[in-house]
Amino acid sequence: MKIAVIGGTGLIGSRVVKILTGRGHQAVPHSPSTGLDLLSGQGLAEALAGAEVVVNLTNSPTFDEASPAFFRTTMDNLLAAAAGAGVGHAVILSIVGADLVPDLVYYRAKVLQEEILAAGPVPYSIVRATQFFEFMDATMSWTTDGNTVRLPATRIQPIAADDVAQAVADVSAGSPLRGTRDVAGPEVFTLDELGRITLAAQGDPRQVVTDDQAGLFAAASGDALLAKDGAVIAKTTYREWLAR
């Protein structure tokens, strides 16, 4: 099966390409470095020629008010080109609980991306994942002041990028879901707790202070970011991943 992986050189995309190739599929990565510009549509026709499936793993370059326009333009371009090329399955990666955190413009933008896909002309699948283990360092950097890291006690269920890629590859090689599959890690933490675990494992002298107004995830409350019934639960634990 020929599968076009848009954003196929990134954190998740490169892993998806490797997994699908290992299963015998013709998984072709596309990105600006290969001549594809999803915002303008340049290179899309060539990228989708002969593809049976397209996987869109591109992301907005910002988390601010510009993100909805990015997803609207890129999805409109992608779906028009996919329909024209006769692609039979379009897949995107989204976020567990995105619809439950309306105060975050980026999460609203991801919901918009899902809605555009679902209303479009191509049979589709949406994979929703929880927060990636790999983003913990960046999350802490946003709210670090000297030797102090301020993090909210937001409940999260983080997952390894390898496990996200596995879920995306599984869906991409299957029939269109015409719906959503959630995937999450096996453990629930509060974000401040996860910060302390991370710093201790890295021998980092910074101290975590619980601050429920700090950072991006302060906008999420309760169990909004946790896996719901029916989610696929990955096996890799956070401490296993840290030990690698």
Sequence and secondary structure as in RCSB ss.txt:
>XXXX:A:sequence
MKIAVIGGTGLIGSRVVKILTGRGHQAVPHSPSTGLDLLSGQGLAEALAGAEVVVNLTNSPTFDEASPAFFRTTM
DNLLAAAAGAGVGHAVILSIVGADLVPDLVYYRAKVLQEEILAAGPVPYSIVRATQFFEFMDATMSWTTDGNTVR
LPATRIQPIAADDVAQAVADVSAGSPLRGTRDVAGPEVFTLDELGRITLAAQGDPRQVVTDDQAGLFAAASGDAL
LAKDGAVIAKTTYREWLAR
>XXXX:A:secstr
 EEEEETTTSTTHHHHHHHHHHTT EEEEESGGGT BTTTTBTHHHHHTT SEEEE    S SSTTHHHHHHHHH
HHHHHHHHHHT  EEEEEEETTGGG TT HHHHHHHHHHHHHHHSSS EEEEEE  BGGGHHHHHHHTEETTEEE
E   EE  B HHHHHHHHHHHHTS   SSEEEEE S  EEHHHHHHHHHHHHT   EEEE TTSSGGGG  TTTT
S  TT EE    HHHHHH 
